[in-house]
Amino acid sequence: MTAAQRVLIITALGLIGLTMSYGVWYALFDEHQTLTDMGMSMAMGFVEAARQDLPAAMSSLDTYAAVSTEYRNEVHAHGHWGMLALVLLVLGLVYEQLQLSETGGLRLAWLLAISSTCFPLGILIQNSALQTLGQWLASAGSLGMLLGLAIVVLALIRARR
C-alpha cells in the first residue's frame, strides 16, 4: 500500500467515524429540538397571519427560515462527510490504477483528504457567528474536491491509453 493510499483510507475511516458520531449526537440532542422549533415558528406565523398581525407573522416566518437553514446545513454536513468518506475509501482501494508518481499521487491524496474534511466543516460553521469563514471553507473544500476528482478522471483516461 502506497503512502497516498494510506492517506485516503485513513482519512476515509476517520470521516466515517466522525460522521457516525456526529449523526448519533445530532439525533439524540439537537434534531428533535430543531424540528420542533421549525414547526412552532411556522405554526405561529400562520396563526399571526390569520390574526392579521403581519409584522409578527413575518417575524415568525423569518425565524422558521433561519432554523430551516440551520437544519439543512447540519443534515447536509453529515451526509457529505459520509459520502465523501466513501469516495476516498474507493479511491484508496483503486489508487494504483491512476499510475501517478509517488509525489504527485501523495499531493493529490492530501488535496482530496483536506478538501473532503473542509467542505462539510465549512457548511457546519456557517451556522455560527463565523459564517464568512464557513462559506470560505465550504467553497475552498468543494473547489479542491472538484479539482482533485478532475485530476483522478484525467489520470484514469491517461492510464487506459
N, C-alpha and C positions, 0 to 999 in steps of 0.2 A: 504494500500500500504506500502510495506516494504521500509527501507532506501535504500536497493540495487536497488529496482525498481525505486525509485526516482532518484538515481544517473544515471541509464541508460536512463530513459526517459528525464530527464532534459538535459543530455549531448546530446542525440539524437536531441532534439529540438534546442539546441544551434548550433550543427553541421549543421542542416538543414538551419538555419538562416545564418550561416557563408557561407555555400556553395552557397546558392542562392545569397547572397550579392556579394560574390567573382565572381560568374558567370556573374552577371549583370555588375559589374565593368570591368571584363575582356573583355566581349563582346563590351562594349562601348569604352574602352580606350586602349586596348592592342592587341586584337586578329587580327584585320584587318591590323594593322601595322606589326605584326609578320608574317602574311601570305604574305603580300607584300614583306617584306624582304626575305622570303624564295623563292618566285617566282623570284625576281630580282637576287638573288645570283645564283640560278640555271640557269637562262637565261644567265647571264653574263659568267658563267662557260662554257656553250655551245658555246657562241659567241667567247670567248677567245680560246677555243679548236679548233674551226673552223679556227681561225687565226693562229693556231699552236703555240700559246703562252702558253705552258704547265704550267709554274710556275704560271701565272696569273689565268689560268683555275683551277688549284688545289687550289689556294687561295680562289677563289670564291666558289668552292665546299666545302672547309673546313668551310667557313662562313655559307653556306647552312646547313651543318651538325650540326653546333653549334646552329643555330637558330631553326632548326628542333627539336633538343633535348630539347631546352628551351620550345618550343611549346608543345611537347609531355608531358613534366613534368607538365606544367601548366594545361593542359586538364586532365591528369591523377589525379592530386591532387584534382581538382574539382569533378571529377567522384567518386573517392574513398571516399571523405568526404560524399558525398550524399549517396552512397551505405552503408557505414559503419554506418551512422546515421540510416538508415532503419533497419539494423541488430540490432543495440542497441534498437531501438524502439520495434521491435518484441520481442526481449529477455526480455525487460522490461515488456511487457504485459503478457508474459507466464512464468515469472521467478519463480513463486511459484511452478511450476511443477518440478523444479530441486530438490526440497526438500533439500536445503543446510542449514547449520546452519546460524544464523544471521551474525556471524563474518566471516565465510567462504564465504557466499554469498556477503557480502559487499566488501570483498577483491577482489573477482572475478569481481564484478561490477566496482570497481575502476581500476583494471587491463585492462578491456575491454574499459572503458571510456578514460583512458590516452593513451592506445595504438591506439585507433581509431582516436585520435586527433594528436598524434605524427607522425604516419605513413605518412599521406598526407602532413603534415607540413614539414617533412624531405625531401619529394620529391620536394616541392617548394624551400626549402633552397638550394638544390643542384644547382639551377640556379644562386646563388650568390657567393661571394668570400668565403663563409663558406661552401664550397662543402663537406668537410670531415664531418663537424657537421651534414649536411643534410643526408649524407649517413648513419651515425651512428643512427640518429633519425629514419630514414625510416626503417633501419634494426631492431632496437630495437622495434619499433612500430609494424612491421609485425610479429616479433617473439612473442611479447606479445599477439597479436590477435590470432596467431596460438595456443599458449598455452591456452589462455582463451577459445577459441572455442573448443579445445580438452577437456578441463575440463567440458564444457557445455554438450558435447556429452556423456562423461562418466557419468555425473550426470543424464542425461536423461535415459541412459541404466540402471543405478542402480535404478532409480525411477520406472522403468517399471517392475522390478522383484518383 
